[in-house]
Amino acid sequence: MNISVKEVTSVDKELTLTAQREELQESFDEAYKKYKGQIALPGFRPGRVPLSMIKKRFGTEIEYEEINKWVQKIFEKDVVPEYNPVGETEMINLKWENDELEVIFKIGTKPEVKLKDLSKIKVNKMVHDVADEEVQEEIDRSLENEGNWEDVDEKVTAENKLIVDVVSLDENGEVIEGQEDKDQVIDLRQEGAKDFVKSLKGKKPGDVVDMEMGEGKEKDRFRVTIKKVQKLHKAELNEEFISKNSNGDAKTEDEFHSYIKSQMQQYYDQTAGDLFKNDVADTLVEAHEFEVPEVFVEQVLNSYVEQLKQRQGGKLPDNFDDVVYKEEMRERGIREARWYFISQKLQETFEDIEIKPEDIDQFIGIEAARFGATAEQLKGYYAQNPGMLEQLRSSIRENKVFEKLEEEVKITEVDKDKYRKLQEKKSKK
């Protein structure tokens, strides 16, 4: 048996494993002995089929089965300890001819990551303190959402909702057959409804208005028949409303205001934390240039396909081309792979990262609240799924990495409006 190595890149290797029949013969003999006692053929009692006939009828299948077992054993015994492969090892070729075995593997090895001086890494972090005006706007939205719309025989204002029939017109103002939409809802309070407000303000139910929208060749012409004008009646800010929308935690208007403010602040703090994690990871990836194993990138890309499949209800569209999709997602996959190895290096560097039982309890408590389950239910689930428990521990370790990064990198706090503008500017690059 021999293993030879071809360096493809600094982190990608092709391993060729070769062996002769003599090295596999013991495994073959044991397999033939096992199957001889199991195989039954017409004219022979079980266990009495001649070995020569078994080899002739089933030899190829039996030997390939044993070859795969033998290769797996050699891989785990000799390859894994020597090269510590990362990602999903790919078997490129397996050839068994003339009593000679040749197997070619493509493996990835862990890249060497030399961390930059973290104190020189600059990251923006959004900070937002919820104002009373925002709280009142949120309360008003809730009152509107639980309010009701009443049909009124009044002139149209910018505060109304309309039920209309719309028919397209040609350049001469003639109706285009087959291009009519009945009972369309137009909420004139929306930002995109300004043209409708301009043309329909002051009109009443039953009025017909010809409109134009756009400019030049992009101009659209249509006829609007106003069928209904509706006026909003907000819900009443009473004890029932307050109790329902605070899960019973508030009884008075002041308590409700405080409750909403607390919920909004919690949302912004959580969002700011999540955005910081994304930003600091992106910044570190940009600051560290190194090769990542192709098999690891492929593993990440395959996970994207699986995630898409789950979002589609467990089945991908019939015309889905995974090759094209993975190529479109390749840059993102490479960045995610780089972050994985940077995160691993950070975990090695931050010596005081330790997962304690209370960390697991806290994490499970947050996840339980998020999914509407009890902590005990989730603990039972993790106990029955050891693989998921390791993922949980990995998530906790990475959260601790981010906590340490907040102490190590240089953070500039910016308000949410400035942060949004910076992100928009970044996305255009």
Residue pairs with C-beta under 8 A, 6 or more apart in sequence:
1 17
1 18
1 19
1 23
1 74
2 17
2 18
2 19
3 15
3 16
3 17
3 78
3 79
4 15
4 16
4 18
5 13
5 14
5 15
5 16
6 13
6 14
6 15
6 16
7 13
8 14
8 106
9 291
9 294
10 111
10 291
11 108
11 109
11 110
11 111
11 291
11 292
11 293
12 106
12 107
12 108
12 109
12 291
12 293
12 294
12 295
13 83
13 106
13 107
13 108
13 109
14 92
14 104
14 105
14 106
14 107
15 79
15 83
15 104
15 105
15 106
15 107
16 102
16 103
16 104
16 105
17 71
17 74
17 75
17 101
17 102
17 103
17 104
17 105
18 100
18 101
18 102
18 103
19 70
19 100
19 101
20 99
20 100
20 101
21 28
21 99
21 100
24 63
24 66
24 67
24 70
24 101
27 66
27 69
27 70
28 62
28 63
28 66
31 62
31 63
31 65
31 66
32 51
32 54
32 55
32 62
35 54
35 58
35 62
36 47
36 49
36 51
36 54
37 46
37 47
38 46
38 47
39 46
39 49
39 54
39 58
40 46
40 49
41 49
41 53
41 57
44 50
54 62
63 96
64 96
67 94
67 96
67 101
68 94
71 94
71 103
75 89
75 105
79 85
79 105
79 107
83 107
83 109
84 109
84 110
85 107
85 108
85 109
85 295
86 108
86 109
86 110
86 293
86 295
86 296
87 107
87 108
87 293
87 295
87 296
87 297
87 298
87 299
88 295
88 296
88 298
88 299
88 302
89 105
89 106
89 107
89 108
89 295
90 105
90 106
90 107
90 295
90 298
91 103
91 104
91 105
91 106
92 104
92 105
92 106
93 102
93 103
93 104
94 101
94 102
94 103
94 104
95 101
95 102
95 103
106 294
106 295
107 293
107 295
108 292
108 293
108 294
108 295
108 296
109 293
110 341
110 344
111 290
111 291
111 292
111 293
111 341
112 290
113 288
113 290
113 341
113 342
113 344
113 345
114 288
115 288
115 342
115 345
115 346
115 349
116 284
116 287
116 288
118 405
118 408
118 409
119 408
119 409
119 410
120 410
121 280
121 283
121 284
121 287
121 408
121 409
121 410
122 283
122 409
122 410
122 412
123 276
123 279
123 280
123 283
123 409
123 410
123 411
123 412
124 279
124 411
124 412
124 413
124 414
124 419
124 422
125 272
125 275
125 276
125 279
125 411
125 412
125 413
125 414
126 268
126 271
126 272
126 275
126 276
126 413
126 414
126 415
126 416
126 419
127 272
127 413
127 414
127 415
128 268
128 272
128 415
128 416
129 265
130 261
130 264
130 265
130 268
132 257
132 261
134 264
135 257
135 260
135 261
135 264
136 257
138 260
138 264
139 237
139 256
139 257
139 260
140 234
142 235
142 245
143 234
143 235
143 236
143 237
143 241
144 232
144 234
144 235
146 235
146 241
147 232
147 233
147 234
147 235
148 232
148 233
149 161
149 230
149 231
149 232
149 233
150 230
150 231
150 232
150 233
151 228
151 229
151 230
152 229
152 230
152 231
153 204
153 205
153 229
154 160
154 204
154 229
154 231
155 201
155 202
155 203
155 204
155 229
156 162
156 188
156 200
156 201
156 202
156 203
156 204
156 226
156 229
157 188
157 201
158 188
158 189
158 197
158 201
159 188
159 189
159 231
159 232
160 188
160 229
160 230
160 231
161 185
161 186
161 187
161 188
161 189
161 230
161 232
162 185
162 186
162 188
162 196
162 200
162 226
162 227
162 228
162 229
162 230
163 183
163 184
163 185
163 226
163 227
163 228
163 230
164 183
164 184
164 186
164 224
164 225
164 226
164 227
165 180
165 181
165 182
165 183
165 184
165 224
165 225
165 227
166 180
166 181
166 184
166 222
166 223
166 224
166 225
167 175
167 176
167 179
167 180
167 181
167 222
167 223
167 225
168 175
168 176
168 179
168 180
168 220
168 221
168 222
169 175
169 176
169 210
169 221
169 222
169 223
170 176
170 221
171 221
173 210
173 221
175 223
183 227
186 193
186 196
187 193
188 196
188 197
188 200
195 211
195 213
196 211
196 224
199 209
199 211
199 224
200 209
200 224
200 226
203 209
203 226
204 226
204 229
205 226
205 227
205 228
205 229
206 226
206 227
207 225
207 226
208 223
208 224
208 225
208 226
209 223
209 224
209 226
210 221
210 222
210 223
210 224
211 221
211 222
211 223
211 224
212 219
212 220
212 221
213 219
213 220
213 222
214 220
235 241
237 253
237 256
239 251
242 250
242 251
242 252
242 253
242 255
242 256
243 250
243 251
245 256
246 255
246 256
246 259
246 260
249 255
249 259
250 256
250 258
250 259
268 416
275 419
276 402
276 406
276 411
277 402
280 402
280 405
280 409
281 339
281 342
281 343
282 335
283 409
284 339
284 342
285 335
285 338
285 339
285 342
288 338
288 342
290 338
290 341
292 334
292 337
292 338
292 341
293 337
296 337
296 340
297 330
297 333
297 334
297 337
298 326
300 333
300 336
300 337
301 326
301 329
301 330
301 333
302 326
304 325
304 326
304 329
304 332
304 333
305 316
305 322
305 325
305 326
308 316
308 325
309 315
309 316
316 322
326 333
343 398
343 401
346 401
346 404
346 405
347 353
347 397
347 398
347 401
350 400
350 401
350 404
353 397
353 400
353 401
353 404
355 393
355 396
355 397
355 400
359 396
359 400
360 392
360 393
360 396
361 375
363 392
363 395
363 396
363 399
364 375
364 378
364 379
364 382
364 392
365 375
367 378
368 374
368 375
368 377
368 378
371 378
381 388
382 388
382 389
382 392
383 389
414 422
